[in-house]
Amino acid sequence: MKSVLIPEWLRTYDKRWVKRDIFAGLTIGTLMLPQGIAYAMLVGLPPIHGLFAACIPPLAYVWFGTCSQMIPGTTALVAIITGALMVNLGLVPESTALITYSALLCFLVAISFFLMRLLKLGGLAKLFTVPVVAGFSAGAAIRIISSQLGYIFDCPIERGLPLIEIWRSLFEAIPNINFYTLGIGVVGLLIIKGTPKLSRFLPGTLLALILGTIVVGLFGWEKYGVDVVGQLPGGLPSVTFSGVEWLGILKMIPSALIIGGICFVQTISICKIMESRHGYRTNTNKELIALGFMNILSGLMGAFPSSGGFSKSMVNDEAGAKTQLSLGIACVLVLFVIAFIRDWFYFLPKSILATVIIVAIAKLIRPDIFSGMWKEGWANFSIFLFAFFGVLIFGIEAGILIGILVSLFVKYVLKKEVLQD
């Protein structure tokens, strides 16, 4: 009971760690803000739901998590899969129905984690082999980056279009490009990519967000067609479950299992890295419980599923974090922004958010990923290509399933070794 009421890290806390945890927490908080809003846009949720998704669910990890440097919450990969599911269900962005089904998806994912814990099904995560995850991630990245260019060109792209149709829409929009929107996106990209060269702790993403908002609001660029976030409502997000169809819930179960497996793989991978760096041990069973409670909170916030975030966890570690206190401080910072300065986001241009998404997702299609898979042998490279082209041609969920089936065929029929994380 004591371990539940007071987490172990708090009972053994060393006061000498306070400064490091505070600095790391403030650093991470500046990443949570823009990413929370941007990933909500990727799913189709209102921006305020993204902010709450960034700061409320991770509080469960502060209490139940066992990896001291872990920063869970909103991640690009989970947002991509969730957004694809919402499109397949035919839900309108920012609609009450989309919020409802996204919340239900969180509850289904939470159930998957609790079942993994109770039935010892963590081994199912081995279905998501390295070439499968790398392949569908790269394919999904190309699809999402292509669609996000629509915000930068001021050419809204209909959700769920085949990739070739997205490219055709972008090409046809070139003569009518809004140069205000394009300029904001390009400058935002330069700021986000350039500031880390000055200091790895300088929040380039937040800086681009602030400067873009100031410029649009100060010079009134909204009247020139620059699309902005608009008013963020006060109070907690509201979620209603009226009108839910059982068929819709059944359609979400495969995606919930896929997301649960991917979240588990991401989270445990981060745990292993931090164990090797710092010499402590994490607890897989407690991680599953933490992920379960996190996703219950995500559902109550009308958000989308939560997972361990690799890039934010690495930044947290590099910033000197010693315990989960850094995560708690980051969450408090985001809550402060929601409570007192959310009105400042009215003039935040969506082209900046698109740039945030593009920069985050571009990491999934680095050239070394392709060459790395090639070096692992023809079997792993083949699985990678099937998942990659499966996503590009048939969609994200279909591509994942194709990759898993090919991986199983290679491993159990062809008897070839498949790379595991």
PyMOL commands that set and color helices and strands:
alter all, ss='L'
color gray80, all
select helices_A, chain A and resi 2-5+8-11+15-43+47-55+58-64+76-88+96-119+122-127+130-153+163-176+179-198+204-219+221-224+246-278+284-300+310-318+325-340+342-345+350-365+367-375+378-394+396-412
alter helices_A, ss='H'
color red, helices_A
select strands_A, chain A and resi 72-73+307-308
alter strands_A, ss='S'
color yellow, strands_A
deselect
rebuild
show_as cartoon
